[in-house]
Amino acid sequence: MLMFRLYTKRRFSETTNLFSRISNSFFWSEKGAGIAMDTNQHFAKGSSQPSFPNDGQLRLFSMRFCPFAHRVHLVLNAKNIPYHVTYINLTEKPEWYASVNPNGKVPALQLVDEPQQPFLVESMIIAEYLDEKYPDVKLYPTDPLAKAETKLWIERVGPIAGTFYRLVYTVNSDDESDRLLAELNKELTEFETELAKRATPYFAGAKPGIFDYGIWPWFERFGILSSIVGEKYKFDEQFPKLAQWTHLLKEDEAVKKHLLSNFTHTKFSLGRRAGTPDYDLLVKDVEQD
């Protein structure tokens, strides 16, 4: 039986120098997830709680640049589940968001067809719930051992994410950056070796599954490192199997519906690194178009 945590309605300078390294060839205007009713506008402190049509669609509370919330978008898209999305400014959270998730984190998914319409939190718990609730497109392995092994592999993205964040969001000396990059490469080598061992296009096999979608959000963001460590970042050269896998996933429909360019990820990340994250930069880019 799937165990998960529910919340019911009742409980309810440096940046400039780094930026100069980004190639404008990465830029395009992005409008976000395809299935969701999505404006990319983030709700912030002082904003009113949004209302939704009574149409039976799931309601996702997300942040456009959050890799954990990204996982849930991928699962919903892969399963072709219609949903509404509300983006949350995680620096200046709206007061009402505490009634959605008292921890103040994203993602949170309101299950409108369950009794009391509770909120489910934690990305991989949400993913497993959706896979059991909507079984037409199965993303998890059906074999118990294969399912357990997949979960363990997805957990191993945690150290990769930690090393990546220390590289991107901390001002490091050259020696420390080199050490962190070497650590990241060592961690990625395990995934490179595993993909080669499986001899399949995707970790899940002939088509993407939860293994692929569960780790993809961080791989989509690795290009940011080019603006942090420059030519020392050689992902395609060092990890040919993973490089081929990333190129394939970028053509996957579920991924394409929520895909952002390297330029956009870098722009947001450099703002966050400087202490001024621009949650609504996609909205501003569309307005400028």
Secondary structure, DSSP 8 states (H G I E B T S, - for coil): -----EE-TT---HHHHHHTTS-GGG-------SSSB----EE-TT-------SS--EEEEE-TT-HHHHHHHHHHHHTT--EEEEEE-SSS--GGGGGT-TT--S-EEE-TTSTT--EEESHHHHHHHHHHHSTTS--S-SSHHHHHHHHHHHHTHHHHHHHHHHHHHS---HHHHHHHHHHHHHHHHHHHHHHHHHTSSBTTBSS--HHHHHHHHHHHHGGGGHHHHGGG--HHHH-HHHHHHHHHHTTSHHHHTT---HHHHHHHHHHHHTT---TTHHHHHHHH-
